Structure formats: structure tokens, C-alpha cells
Amino acid sequence: MLSMSPSPEISPKFYALTVEERLARVAQEASLSEEERAVLASAASLPVDQASHMIENVIGTYALPLGVAQNFLVNGREVWVPMVIEEPSVVAAASFMAKLARAGGGFTVSTTEPDMIGQMQVLDAADWPSARLAVLEKKAELLAEAAEIDPVLKKMGGGPRDLEVRLIDDSPIGPFMVVHLISDVRDAMGANAINTAAERLAPRIEKLTGGRVHLRILSNLADRRLARARCTILLSELAFGDFTAEQVRDGIIAAWAFAAVDPYRAATHNKGIMNGIDAVVMATGNDWRAVEAGAHAYAARSGRYTSLSTWGKDAAGNLVGTLELPMAVGMVGGATRVHPAARANIKMMKVNNASELAGIIAAVGLAQNLGALRALATEGIQRGHMSLHARQVAIAAGAQGEMIDRLAEKLAAEKMVRIDRAEEILREWSK
């Protein structure tokens, strides 16, 4: 476990501070350098000349809001959580749910080994059972060969761990075989290491099977690389407004039960989880598309799409939540090391390896899920969300400066958060 750091559970009016004041507080608590602070403060945190080396045909950069979630206690450690997202209410909801979780000990997280799967599709073999056995008989030799492909990964304690063979009896093109190379990629996301190893082993697989290796690519269903989070929300933390603690608890459990059995609800339920997860994955320069793909595939692993989380109550009547999903994130290579803001955000979180990062991300997903379920089961999702969305509508309608908040408050009070109404109000005020 990492050493304790200053608590990010700061003034409840943190949101009321100026952007500069918020950044100053985060920079102080996270020990960010002046350069790192400047990177986070800049609208152009990624220079165009640097961006042009990351992807093709660059013409500029595209900025999204970078917020920080507060109050997260993860495995007993205080954590500032950077989140990149354009949707209102996500950062606020995650922060508030993390605050509720603190009384029950915060979030407990764990991860499995960072094992990723490389797939080799074998076609055109004459005898599939014999081809399968030929590969398995040479398993030790193949793993030894794969271990020499990436000496840096080997030096770090990673490398190939297992080799599996699957026979696909029925497909649109008939039978074929799939060889899985399972490798520990340590603190990398692992795509490059996995793809390189699969391509290097392909000729050997072809010689053993008498077939032709077609695709050689990693799988984003990283079900060997899981992140798990759980939390206990004390019953005493759940009551608010006219809602009793038992009503809130039972309403959350009933809302989860809907997602557990209905794929139409589960899709939106899991989207809420990914609101939190993707925001942190993006903030740290990781591949959010890979994490999304793995999460949704994992949710359907039983053959029926269902909830990634579970909610219930313990013997004392407290609310208990868990979340488990693949989490293929890294801290070396790719945009994580190239993007200046991603580097600063990882420093902000004070994580030492990819497993710690994955655990924190899972905790944020669980917090975000709790926030959505709590709202849905009580006052409705729109009340808090629309009051925040009203500010975006106010800006889109042309409001500036102090007028933004004034207009947003009026729109929310009227429950008419529409751009045509916002423009009408601005016209009335300008007379």
C-alpha cells in the first residue's frame, strides 16, 4: 500500500473556487511542479507539433474539460482523481458518492495479474485435432521462444505465461483453430507487446499445424486482467430529504435488479459506470475504446448482457456494492508517457504501477454507478443533471460572465432547460 497523502476531502465549496484556486489546491496536495501545473492550466496542454507525431494528418488539438474528483479513499489511501469528460454531473456525483463511502471505509480494490491475450487464427489445416495436439506438445518451446521476443518486458518480470488452443467447430467459413498466447505485460497496456509476439510465433505455429495463420492480434476481452472494487455505504449515510435510509437502500437495490435481468436497462446502467471509468482512462492517456470494448464484452460473457456491478445489503442493513471488469490500462508507452497532461494526472494520483491505477479506476466506476442509481431511485436523474446542464445551455444561448449562472438558475427553476427558452430570456433581459 502506498503511503498516506494529504486528504483531498476539502471544503464542500471546492466547486465554488475559481479554476486557478482549485488548481493551486490540487497542485499543493499532489506536489505538482510549476511545469506540471502549467500543463494542466493550459488549454493547449498538448503542443500541436507533439500531436502531429501521435496520429496522422494533424491540423490541431481538441480540448475537453479536466476536472478532479474529491473524497476518494481507496485501500486506505487518499486519492485525487483526474477526470476528462464533457458531461455535466459526473465529477460531482463521483465525488459525493466517494464522500458517502468514506464512513464505511471507502473503497477496497484489488486486481489480478496484468495478463493479456494474443490471438492467432489458424486456417486450412488438414486435421484439426492433430493440429491442436501438435501445438500443445510444443507449448514449452513456444513459450520459451516468446519469452525472448521482448527483453525489456522479461527484465521487468513479465512475459508469456500460458498457451491455449481452441477449436472452432462451426463458423461462417467452417472450422478453424485459435491459439491464445497469454502474457504478463506488467505496467504496459500491452497491445504492442502482444501483437509483436503473436506475429513472431505465427510461422512456428504454421509449421506445427500445417495450416495458415491469418489474424494475429490481441483481444480486448482482457478477462485475465480484472479490476475489482467494493464499498459499504452505512445506512446512516443514505437518508436525505423526504427519503428514509431504508427507502434509498432498497430503491438502489431494486434499480440494480432491473439492470441484472434486462439488457435494455443494463446497457444504460453500464454506460453510467463507464462515465466514471472512461473519464479517468482518458485523463491518464489510456485507450478508453479498449476498456469500453472489454467491459461490455465481459458484461455479456454468460451469453446474456447484464450489469457489471452488484448491489445488496449486509447483515447490519448497510448497502454493499461490488464491481468487476477487465481493466487493460498502462503507465508506460503510448499517450500515457507522451501526453504532458496525462503524465501530470498520473503524478496527481500518486500511483506506482498499472495495477494501482486500475484499482482506482474501478472504484470511480462503482462510485459513479452508485450516484446514478441513487438519483434514479429517489428524486430522478434529471434534477441534479439538468441543473448542471443548464449552464451549458446558457452558454450556448450566448450568456457570458455572471449572466451564465443567473440564466442557468432561472432555466432550472422553470424546469425548461432548452436553448430556445434561454434565448428568449436573454432577449427579455436585454430590453
Secondary structure as GFF3:
##gff-version 3
##sequence-region A 1 431
A	DSSP	three_ten_helix	14	16	.	.	.	ID=ss1
A	DSSP	alpha_helix	19	30	.	.	.	ID=ss2
A	DSSP	alpha_helix	34	41	.	.	.	ID=ss3
A	DSSP	alpha_helix	48	51	.	.	.	ID=ss4
A	DSSP	beta_strand	66	74	.	.	.	ID=ss5
A	DSSP	beta_strand	77	84	.	.	.	ID=ss6
A	DSSP	alpha_helix	90	102	.	.	.	ID=ss7
A	DSSP	beta_strand	107	111	.	.	.	ID=ss8
A	DSSP	beta_strand	115	123	.	.	.	ID=ss9
A	DSSP	alpha_helix	128	137	.	.	.	ID=ss10
A	DSSP	alpha_helix	139	147	.	.	.	ID=ss11
A	DSSP	alpha_helix	151	155	.	.	.	ID=ss12
A	DSSP	beta_strand	159	168	.	.	.	ID=ss13
A	DSSP	beta_strand	176	184	.	.	.	ID=ss14
A	DSSP	alpha_helix	191	209	.	.	.	ID=ss15
A	DSSP	beta_strand	212	218	.	.	.	ID=ss16
A	DSSP	beta_strand	226	233	.	.	.	ID=ss17
A	DSSP	three_ten_helix	235	237	.	.	.	ID=ss18
A	DSSP	alpha_helix	245	261	.	.	.	ID=ss19
A	DSSP	alpha_helix	263	283	.	.	.	ID=ss20
A	DSSP	alpha_helix	288	299	.	.	.	ID=ss21
A	DSSP	beta_strand	309	313	.	.	.	ID=ss22
A	DSSP	beta_strand	319	326	.	.	.	ID=ss23
A	DSSP	alpha_helix	334	338	.	.	.	ID=ss24
A	DSSP	alpha_helix	340	349	.	.	.	ID=ss25
A	DSSP	alpha_helix	354	377	.	.	.	ID=ss26
A	DSSP	alpha_helix	381	396	.	.	.	ID=ss27
A	DSSP	alpha_helix	402	414	.	.	.	ID=ss28
A	DSSP	alpha_helix	419	430	.	.	.	ID=ss29
###
